[in-house]
Amino acid sequence: MDNEKLIYHAIVTKFQNDEYVAHYSSSGIDVFESGSTLSEAIAKLQSILEFTLYNMIEDGKQLPPTTDEEKLSYLEANKKANEYVITVSTDVAAIHKNFGKTSIKKTISIPQYMDTWIEKNNISLSKYLQSKIEQDIITY
């Protein structure tokens, strides 16, 4: 599930003062962000949406379903002249990488020959292990 693409569609409204407000609403999530440019509003919406999804994952809640054809058609058909339908795409691995940055101290046990090899090669066990786990997450 970590690499499964999560694709959501939202509405961006352009106001007369050239401010853009991006809005995503579905399955109990209702988030807004604004920006002085279209790209800024979209980037800020993506960030707050990913943060909201991260909190849902941490709380064990089910993520909202991705946008289907019917919802996308509805959004396109009902948008106003000053509105754009946008796509926000992410995945669970990216969400964890962006918001799950708190370091957790763990104690591990390894055989002595591994410890000798690590010290002899001046390798940071923490960085090495993080790198290997990151590779596994990407390929999982």
C-alpha positions, 0 to 999 in steps of 0.5 A: 500500500505504501507505493499506491498512488493516492489521486485526489481532485480539488477546486481552486478558485481565483478571486478578483484580487488575484488570490487563489484558494484551493479546497478539497472536501471528501469523506470528512476531510475539508481543507482550504489553502490560499496563495498569491499564485495558482502553483502556491495554492496547489502546493500548500493544499497538497502539503495540508492534505498530506499532513491530514492523511498522515494524521489519519494513518497515525490514528489508524483511520481509513484514508478517503477513496481516490477520486473516481470518474464520476466525482471528477465529472461532477467537479468539472460539470459544476465548476464556476468560470473562475474555478479550476479542477486540479489533481493532487497526487501522493502516496503513503511512502511520500507522506511518511517521508515528509511528516514522519521525520521524528527520530526514534531511538532503538537498541539493536543486537548484532553479531560481533563480526558485523560490529567489527566490520562496521567499526573497521569501515567507519560506517554509521550504523544508524545511517546505514540501517536507515538507508537500507530500510528506505530502500526496502520501503521504496521497493515494497 
